[in-house]
Amino acid sequence: MGTNTIEVPATADGMPGLTQGGYVAGLAAEGMEGRVRVWLRRPTAPGDRLRREVDGDEARLIRSGDELVAAARPSKLLVDRRPGPSSAAVDDALSRPLPHPIPFDTCLGCGTAAHSLGLIIRPVPDTNWTIGSWTPRADLGGDAGIVWSTWVWTVLDCVTSWAIFNHRPDDMSSRAVTGTIAYEALRPLRVGERVHFWSWLDHEDDRRLVLGGGLAVGDEIVGWADQELIRTSQGMDLAMFMPDPAA
């Protein structure tokens, strides 16, 4: 069994005071290939020290003794793969202003702070699609120009979760936290190439919302993703920035 220690950097913000969930998932899944799902068991904060253990086809993040923070292992996707909106619809959406404030301005993935990754997200008007655009900077890759996969998990978390801002869930009475995130990488991403994403609310019940996502470079689909948001009394307000259709 392999083990190494990781200190979560101060810039890995998500919701206020918490580490961005996709970043944590990426730490857990680092180096794993194929379809991988990460179960997020406990919230973490920037500055936390985590121990990563790899045992066979599973990797775990452990905090202060034996507290399980996250576990990553091979898993199928929970959504059917959906081709995204047309490139014209994507370009039109990106040209429009965001119709609501950015949820968390210092978020590592979708925030506008200096340390954020530069991801741009927009709803596609008159559809249930949410799209994103991201060109990874040179400092986000290694010597061969391959983007560190943890950054990809980070932006996927933001793009998929934003789908609920454009496709109103049936039940808006609860809050939600990220339960799992899955990513199927069809090839690595390279610094400097423009990646576009699309996401949608796939299905929901009284316990969870399941969101789907895809990513492409030009016409080449390079990956698929999904995310489970678990309904709870804490976490992200599902009504955040969501207009009431009855108003």
Secondary structure, 3 states (H helix, E strand, C coil): CEEEEEECCCCCECCCCCECHHHHHHHHHCCCCCEEEEEECCCCCCCCEEEEEEECCEEEEEECCCEEEEEEEECCCCCCCCCCCCHHHHHHHHCCCCCCCCCCCCCCCCCCCCCCCCCEEEECCCCCCEEEEECCCHHHECCCCEECHHHHHHHHHHHHHCHHHHCCCCCCCCEEEEEEEEEEECCCCECCCCEEEEEEEEEECCCEEEEEEEEEECCEEEEEEEEEEEEECCCEECCCCCCCCCC
